[in-house]
Amino acid sequence: MDEQEQWDLFYEIFDPSLPRLGPGDDASTLRALDCLLAAERRGPDRPLPKHMRILDIGCGTGGQTLQLARHLDGTIVAVDNHRPYLDELDSQARTAGLAEKIHPCLKDMRDLNEEDGVFDLVWAEGSLFVMGFQAGLETCFARLVPGGLAAVSELAWLLPDPPAECAAFFTAEYPAIGDVAANERLISDCGFELVDEFVLPDSSWWDSYYLPLEARLARYRDRFAGDPEKLGLLEPIQTEIDIRREYAEYYGYVFFLLRRPA
């Protein structure tokens, strides 16, 4: 298989029909939003406008985008680089009567710049790993107005000294993973104030992401039974799921709630 065929298969497996394309759930999205808004009610330097400009970076099919649209008065620019995901978001937004609030934008997050404008709220749920956490934070900071808010979730070690199998997996797949304190230092170095943080529950990995994904992998194993090359492309995804099943207490996604100083 050439590289394009591999990408085609990747996007076939990670189909827009999946409830989520990474760890997360509606409850965690709303908890993050509530944390930010509660902090604002305690007395911000710059009160947020009633009609907010919102940027959702790496929105995927937009589970979190829809929740933001339901609970905030404003407009959302939802950025992703895969058109079928944006089409699914647009379809769901129209069904929910939210299309006027959500503007899908086909763009690589690494290409966001001053021409895209500035926003009152930047949301990046499980997406900044694409460009690296520090570079992602810098992008979020640059796209915020002074006093603006950001919500970003990032993978982190939750316990020291993970077992060798778990450590080896992340050394190969995401060597940039750090512990929570290291991520907090990056947040501070990028100029943000840390408002609050919490770890996503284990259910947010399984209910809307890994269990539906694992069911798809089982169907593709049957389909590719006579094709060792394609079967080999499925195994790293299954390994990731198995690592989570065995070592969940050692790592997780942490939602960081941030403010750019006024």
Secondary structure, 3 states (H helix, E strand, C coil): CCHHHHHHHHHHHCCCCCCCCCCCCHHHHHHHHHHHHHHHHCCCCCCCCCCEEEEEECCCCCHHHHHHHHHCCEEEEEEECCHHHHHHHHHHHHHCCCCCCEEEEECCHHHCCHHHCCEEEEEEECCHHHCCHHHHHHHHHHCEEEEEEEEEEEEEECCCCCCHHHHHHHHHHCCCCEEHHHHHHHHHHCCCEEEEEEECCCHHHHHHHHHHHHHHHHHHHHHCCCCHHHHHHHHHHHHHHHHHHHHHHHEEEEEEEEECCC
